[in-house]
Amino acid sequence: MGTTAAPSHAADRWLMRYYTVRALFSAAWVILAVTADRSPSPIAVALIIAYPLWDCIANYVDASRTGGLRANPTQLLNTVVSGAVTLAVILAVPHGFHPVVAVIGVWATLAGVLQLATAIRRWRTADAQWPMILSGAQSGLAGVFMVRRAADASLTLSVAAIAPYAAFGALYFAISAVVLAVRRRRSGRAG
């Protein structure tokens, strides 16, 4: 991990559960998104609204469990941004998936930068932050890619256009949860 302070076992336990829930949610979301109707069906619309809303709620809960919103300014900002994006998606839905994917792309970039900043801040106090750093960086790049795709009117976009982004998020959260579980098991055997 390359830290100067020992990670808190309680913090690592919380993060392991948190990352596991985030990975499972994202994996389930991806499965539903790739099987959803290609048109703006009620299921597709619900999925596209649920994704940033879930991120808003998850960041709020994580910040609340790890010292509060004042102690976690990047997560406070991520909570606000994700909430605003949820509303922006609701407003964009009647205009089709191109504007929706553009909004999600801008959000992915902002959320990625904020996730990267959160992981860097946690580097000294929590294990398994390297996957979160990679995830934040990848999210920023994926967001730029989504905005470019949304600008191409020749493409047919659907909720499935966001699935690769969500799948990588699920993978990074799962890796962090596994790393924390392995380290917890090893420290349990050593202690």
Secondary structure as GFF3:
##gff-version 3
##sequence-region A 1 191
A	DSSP	alpha_helix	9	35	.	.	.	ID=ss1
A	DSSP	alpha_helix	42	65	.	.	.	ID=ss2
A	DSSP	alpha_helix	73	92	.	.	.	ID=ss3
A	DSSP	three_ten_helix	93	95	.	.	.	ID=ss4
A	DSSP	alpha_helix	97	122	.	.	.	ID=ss5
A	DSSP	alpha_helix	130	150	.	.	.	ID=ss6
A	DSSP	three_ten_helix	159	162	.	.	.	ID=ss7
A	DSSP	alpha_helix	163	190	.	.	.	ID=ss8
###
